[in-house]
Amino acid sequence: MITLYGFAASNYYNLVKHVLLYKELPFQENLLYSGSDELLAISPVGKVPVIKTAEGLYLSESSVICDFIEETYPTTPLYPENAGERAVVRQIMKVAELYFELPSRRFIPYVFSGTEVPESIKAEARQVLTRGVTALNRLCQFSPWVAGEQFTMADIYVYYVNTIVSAFGSSQLEWDVLAEIPGMKAWNDTLSQSTIAQTVEADRKANMPEFMQKVTALIEAANATKPN
Ligand SMILES: N[C@@H](CCC(=O)N[C@@H](CS)C(=O)NCC(=O)O)C(=O)O
């Protein structure tokens, strides 16, 4: 059986969990927070999610894990059969990660530590997000799914990327980023109503108090070691 390591407040963790639930694969969850020795032992960069495969192999990087799951458990496919169409799905996922997720994440350390985000960071994030908006406008079809008629990995991936864009990117920039892509919000709402997305969201909410306690403890520890 697959073991999924990480915590439910993480959108990367949640997208892998959504894939496992979608494919109705048996898996167990093992709660691990960033910074723990146990996580460092199984994750090369010390980040979640990590999975332990049925063969005992530890894998990290969410998109790599998604591909592994698809290749190992191809029933209920999440990629098109055609190689070109598969590449388009992966292109959407890559663009969403690089130009939507990562610039929005720049704000997280400032938001969690309650410090003002420097204007230079905001300007940089705005520039990268603008590229993401242009690219996703060109790539996303919403007919009815992101890559066309088939529900694919890109639907799951972009949905969880959008949670970070909405929570951090849009709020810090006072810019409704998702509204810049016609069809994105309606598609997002549809997906949020699925039973799986609601299960994942309920688990995320349940984990938030403990996750915030961990974040506070980490910030306090970092402040305590800072020279006066
Ligand atoms: N590229 C990684 C990113 C994973 C990631 O950033 N995870 C966050 C939690 S949402 C994390 O573990 N952060 C801890 C850290 O930055 O040290 C993936 O796709 O899995």
Ligand as a Chemical Component Dictionary entry (heavy atoms), coordinates in Angstrom:
data_LIG
# 
_chem_comp.id                   LIG 
_chem_comp.type                 NON-POLYMER 
_chem_comp.pdbx_formal_charge   0 
_chem_comp.three_letter_code    LIG 
# 
loop_
_chem_comp_atom.comp_id 
_chem_comp_atom.atom_id 
_chem_comp_atom.alt_atom_id 
_chem_comp_atom.type_symbol 
_chem_comp_atom.charge 
_chem_comp_atom.model_Cartn_x 
_chem_comp_atom.model_Cartn_y 
_chem_comp_atom.model_Cartn_z 
_chem_comp_atom.pdbx_ordinal 
LIG N1  N1  N 0 8.351  21.239 -5.713 1  
LIG C1  C1  C 0 7.791  20.608 -4.540 2  
LIG C2  C2  C 0 7.338  21.688 -3.565 3  
LIG C3  C3  C 0 6.786  21.116 -2.271 4  
LIG C4  C4  C 0 6.663  22.194 -1.195 5  
LIG O1  O1  O 0 7.044  23.372 -1.387 6  
LIG N2  N2  N 0 6.139  21.797 -0.052 7  
LIG C5  C5  C 0 6.058  22.702 1.075  8  
LIG C6  C6  C 0 4.751  22.529 1.807  9  
LIG S1  S1  S 0 3.391  23.114 0.850  10 
LIG C7  C7  C 0 7.173  22.377 2.034  11 
LIG O2  O2  O 0 7.393  21.243 2.385  12 
LIG N3  N3  N 0 7.900  23.413 2.480  13 
LIG C8  C8  C 0 8.940  23.278 3.449  14 
LIG C9  C9  C 0 10.148 24.091 3.143  15 
LIG O3  O3  O 0 10.120 24.933 2.233  16 
LIG O4  O4  O 0 11.146 23.872 3.847  17 
LIG C10 C10 C 0 6.650  19.661 -4.950 18 
LIG O5  O5  O 0 6.120  19.824 -6.057 19 
LIG O6  O6  O 0 6.316  18.734 -4.214 20 
# 
loop_
_chem_comp_bond.comp_id 
_chem_comp_bond.atom_id_1 
_chem_comp_bond.atom_id_2 
_chem_comp_bond.value_order 
_chem_comp_bond.pdbx_ordinal 
LIG N1  C1  SING 1  
LIG C1  C2  SING 2  
LIG C1  C10 SING 3  
LIG C2  C3  SING 4  
LIG C3  C4  SING 5  
LIG C4  O1  DOUB 6  
LIG C4  N2  SING 7  
LIG N2  C5  SING 8  
LIG C5  C6  SING 9  
LIG C5  C7  SING 10 
LIG C6  S1  SING 11 
LIG C7  O2  DOUB 12 
LIG C7  N3  SING 13 
LIG N3  C8  SING 14 
LIG C8  C9  SING 15 
LIG C9  O3  DOUB 16 
LIG C9  O4  SING 17 
LIG C10 O5  DOUB 18 
LIG C10 O6  SING 19 
# 
